[in-house]
Amino acid sequence: MRDAATVPAPEGRPRRTTRRFPLLTKDTARPEGGGRAAPGDAPAPARQWPVLVVLSAVALGLLLTALDAFRYGSLLIGAALLTGAAMRWILPSVGMLAVRSRFTDIVTYGILGLAIVLLALMAQPKPWLQIPFLKDTLHFTVTK
């Protein structure tokens, strides 16, 4: 059944178009800055070095976390995401590190990286960062 707004007029064209997306996408635009980070004749890993830097740092952070160095591993993961945000902001082409628009990528990588770093700094036992009002907030939300 067709949408009432797209029923053809006598000329054969739809009366008006809708804002609904078509079922099949024919083409998508590459994100701004999503081109190769190195010349086309460079080997594949060299063309995608920004995303490889971020993924390598995250993998090393996960390894440190698995080897019982939770705080250092988490800090490395957060720092890798913040590095990804900085590269997305500074570099004109970052290859597959570009997922959406430049602004969206920077904000997403930045917020996630900052949140992971802050959580790693506040991790128990012996947190490196103590935020006084958080303890009071937790106390008032958990107690009867």
N, C-alpha and C positions, 0 to 999 in steps of 0.2 A: 504494500500500500504506500502510495506517495504522500509526502507532506503536502498539506493544502496550499502552502506558500509556493511550492515548486510545480504545481500542476501547470502544464503548458498552456500558454495563451493560444488563440487561433493561429498566430504566426509560427507556433512551434517552439518558442522560447519560454522559459519559466517566467511567470508574472513578476516575481521578485526572488532574489536569492536569500537564502537563510544563512545564519552564522554557524550552522552545524558543520562539523568537519566531515569530509567524505570518508567512506569506509576504507578506501585504499589510498595511501599516500603515494603519489607518483614521484616526488622528489623532495629532498630536504636541503636546506642551505647549510653550508659549513659554517661553524661559529667563527666570529671575528677573531683572527689570530690563530685559527686552526690549521694554518698551512704548515709546511715542513719547517723544522727548526734548524735544518742544515740543508745544503744544496741537494738537489735531486740525485746527483751521481754518488753521494755518500752512502755507505751501507745503512741498512734499515735501522739498527740501533742508534747510529749517530743522528739520524733524522728525527728521532723521538727522544733525545737526551733529557728534556725537562721532565717528562713523565717517568722516565727510568730513574732519575735522581730521586724523585719523590717516592716512588715505589720501593726503591732500594733502601731508603732511610726508614720507611714504614716497616719493611721486612726485618731490618736489623732491630728496630724497636720491638717488634713482636717477638723476635728471638731473645732479646734481653729480658722481656717480660716473662717468657717461658722459662728462662734460666734463673728465675727468682730475683730479678732486679727490676721489680715492678715500677718503681718511681722513675728510674733512668730510662727504661723502655718507653713508658708513657710520655715522658718529656720529649724523647726523640720522635715519637709519632706526632705529637703536637707541633714540634718544631718543623717536621717535614711538611705538614699541612700549611704552616705559616710561610715556609719557603716556597711552596707551590703558589700561594696567594701573591707573594712578592714577585715571583717569576712571571705570573700572569699579568701583573700590573706593569712591570718594567719591559719585558721582552715583547717585540712586535709579533713574533710567531712562536708558539709553544707546542705545536703539534697536537697530540691527543690529550694534552693537559687541558685544552680548551674544550669544555663540554657545552656550555651555554654562552650567553653574552659575557663580555669581559667583566662588567659590573657584578653580575650574578656569581660568576666563578670566584672573584676576589672576595665578595661578602661571604659566600659559603665556605671556602677554604679558610678564610680568616676567623670566622665565628667558631667553626668546628675546631680549628687548631688552638685558638685561645681557650676554649672550654676544656679541651683535653689537657693543656698545660696547667690551667688553674686547678683542675681536679687532681692532677698528679702532685701539684705543690701542696694541696690540702689533704692528701691521702694519709691515713693513720697507719702505723703509730708514728709519733713524733712528726707532725706536719711542719713543713718548711714555711707555710703561709697560714696564718690564723686570721680569720675574719670574725671579729667579736659578735656582730649581730646574728650570725648564722647559728651559733650555739643557743642563743635565746629564742630564735625563731623555731628551731627544732624542739626545744624544751616546751614551748607553748603549743605546738601542734601535736606532740605525742602524748603529753600528760593529760590526765582527766580533767 
